[in-house]
């Protein structure tokens, strides 16, 4: 390692049944940063029948982090939400516990394709926290629906963040942890998309943040319209005539790149097949069959989203329950959470319509609204008659 340079250091976070993806991102980072080191945070514990974890790097578990509420924190979020919610806690843990000076975080569905550490070091000379935006050009040539989706998901992608240790980073991480203590939910209808939607609030308020606009960083389906992918010399992949540093396979589908939208770019589709081969070699199919560790109570009963919502909402009747995973062993508390789950509306707006009984009051207000209600009635009459099934009663 050259004198004066920081050691390339990667943190990634995932569930035990995604260890194939963890292995691929870690190994691809080391392939292009041979002197690097890896830290892996597993949010759950491997099940008794799971193949022993064999991944490069230092492994630690979310239970070791200073999470507010302890096991309540692990309980209230679903797997995807929890992986995002522990991010600032895990970053701080690695910086402080292991005395790391510089750290890059990457999601587990990312493939590193070239050394990018020097780019980060250059940016770190003037800033402490580095992010990438979803797009780098004005979105005028994209559909209104696509632009709306970008707004709902936030301006910056949470799949990458790089930090250097210091007071500015500490302040940023503290603010982020405060926001994610209860706000790291997947609820696009309420304009909350786990951890990254909150970055829109933090970035304008923090001079220590730099937004990296290198087209080779965080290439993904959402920015392919502005980035021309090509295969060049020695099969090296380029984007806008620059090297692809890392590719983000969000919503990965081996045959179509992503399940989020239709992709026609032949180079992107070829990359998807290559990435799929890497996952297959790492045992993706085998690990995917294993359950998520926090999907069940201690007695094996599946945990419903309604029960997670009750703990997330800090309902006073269950405020003294330190370990919600043990609720089936507490008869009175179990009866209470079952009762609350049957009458309390879900926290996430998108789930409020799953149970018509809970959604009735909200649907009635929308149906009677002079604008929304008129559009609803006209649309259900002339365009989509199936909406009549969702019309609230007694209106």
URPE-V295237 format. One record per run of one state. SS is the DSSP state (H for helix, E for strand, - for the rest). FROM is the first residue (numbers start at 1). TO is the last residue. If there is no record, write none. Layout:
ss | from | to
SS | FROM | TO
SS | FROM | TO
This chain:
ss | from | to
- | 1 | 8
E | 9 | 14
- | 15 | 15
H | 16 | 32
- | 33 | 36
E | 37 | 42
- | 43 | 57
E | 58 | 61
H | 62 | 64
- | 65 | 70
H | 71 | 76
- | 77 | 78
H | 79 | 85
- | 86 | 86
H | 87 | 97
- | 98 | 101
E | 102 | 106
- | 107 | 109
E | 110 | 112
- | 113 | 116
H | 117 | 124
- | 125 | 128
E | 129 | 133
- | 134 | 143
H | 144 | 153
- | 154 | 155
E | 156 | 156
- | 157 | 159
E | 160 | 164
- | 165 | 166
H | 167 | 183
- | 184 | 185
E | 186 | 187
H | 188 | 190
- | 191 | 191
E | 192 | 193
- | 194 | 195
H | 196 | 203
- | 204 | 208
E | 209 | 212
- | 213 | 218
E | 219 | 219
- | 220 | 220
H | 221 | 226
- | 227 | 228
E | 229 | 231
- | 232 | 232
H | 233 | 235
- | 236 | 236
E | 237 | 239
- | 240 | 241
E | 242 | 243
- | 244 | 245
E | 246 | 248
- | 249 | 251
E | 252 | 253
- | 254 | 256
E | 257 | 258
- | 259 | 265
H | 266 | 281
- | 282 | 283
H | 284 | 288
- | 289 | 295
E | 296 | 296
- | 297 | 301
E | 302 | 302
- | 303 | 304
H | 305 | 312
- | 313 | 315
H | 316 | 318
- | 319 | 323
H | 324 | 329
- | 330 | 330
H | 331 | 343
- | 344 | 348
H | 349 | 351
- | 352 | 355
H | 356 | 368
- | 369 | 371
H | 372 | 382
- | 383 | 384
H | 385 | 390
- | 391 | 395
